Amino acid sequence: MADPERRRLIADYLAGGTTIGRGPATLHTDGLWLWPERFVAEARDAGLVPEPDLLGWMRAQAYRPPAPEPDERLTADAMRAWRAGPPADPRRLVTYFVRVDEDTTPERPLSLLRRTVTPTGGVIDEAVWRDLGWHPTNAFVSLRIDDELREVEPAAAGAVLDRWCAAWHAEALRRTTTS
């Protein structure tokens, strides 16, 4: 965080709330979020910021943390939550595919695709591009007549990416040395 005023607001929020524990095990809570004491210095001195959901919550509180009354239950709940760690990300089902034709193989395909099924049942179809980013695609529904999609294991998808990355890098080096 480059803005010194916003950095101060975030650090002040993190220093507030209710303090639980002492020494290196000191935690703070606003009754909803829980964070270690070291976050105060990280925000103030290094400009590191908490995750976007907590930042949004801070803004909604006008950077004034609620301070729930410290009691045994709050301490026990906070310690239990701290030991448990953050909640697990919702499980997503990711399946990889290669698009091949009569001149290509699954090891050297025309394209690499992935289909992600979200926890809510949504489907996201993507293809990897030369920027090595995943981009939306309609390749699953608009195949050329001679093309075929084949499911591959994640390791095989990774091997395809490794080969492409090496080949694209070599191409880029050739272009810069011949220019």
C-alpha positions, -999 to +999 in steps of 0.1 A: +000+000+000+017+032-012-008+057+002+005+066+037-029+078+050-046+046+039-017+026+053-022+044+087-059+037+087-054+000+080-026-003+107-048+016+132-077-008+125-054-038+129-040-024+162-076-019+175-104-043+183-101-067+212-066-080+221-064-117+231-032-132+245+002-118+252+036-117+236+042-134+202+008-151+205-011-118+207-042-118+185-067-091+177-104-095+168-132-072+158-157-099+166-158-112+130-121-113+118-091-125+137-054-116+130-020-117+147-003-087+162+024-088+135-001-077+109+000-042+125+037-037+118+034-054+084+007-029+073+024+002+089+060-005+081+060-026+049+027-015+034+013-050+032-025-052+032-049-079+044-070-098+020-097-079+000-126-092+021-111-078+053-103-045+036-139-042+024-150-049+060-126-023+074-140+003+049-176-006+059-166+000+095-151+034+085-117+020+097-130+019+133-128-017+146-156-029+168-142-040+201-162-069+216-160-074+253-131-097+262-143-127+281-136-164+283-160-174+255-145-148+231-110-160+240-119-197+236-137-190+203-108-170+189-082-196+199-103-224+184-106-204+152-069-196+151-059-232+156-083-243+129-069-218+104-088-203+075-117-222+060-109-245+031-115-231-003-146-246-018-137-277-038-136-273-076-135-301-101-109-293-128-105-316-159-079-310-186-083-318-223-062-317-254-075-309-288-060-332-314-064-340-351-050-366-374-016-348-375-012-342-337-009-363-306-020-357-270+017-350-262+018-324-290-018-311-293-034-283-312-046-267-279-048-273-242-082-268-225-096-271-190-132-274-177-138-262-141-170-271-123-175-247-095-190-256-060-223-241-072-224-263-103-212-236-128-190-246-157-160-226-168-143-236-201-109-221-208-079-225-232-043-216-225-028-190-247+008-180-255+007-156-225+003-188-204-030-174-191-063-193-191-089-176-213-126-183-219-132-206-249-160-221-268-138-249-281-159-275-262-190-267-283-175-257-316-150-283-327-138-286-363-151-318-378-117-335-378-108-324-343-112-345-312-110-336-275-092-361-252-092-359-214-056-359-200-042-361-164-030-329-148+006-341-151+001-345-189-014-310-191+017-297-172+040-315-196+023-299-226+027-265-210+063-272-202+070-281-239+051-251-252+069-228-228+103-240-239+094-238-276+079-203-273+109-191-253+132-205-280+111-187-307+114-154-288+151-158-284+155-165-322+134-134-330+155-111-308+188-124-321+177-120-358+162-086-353 
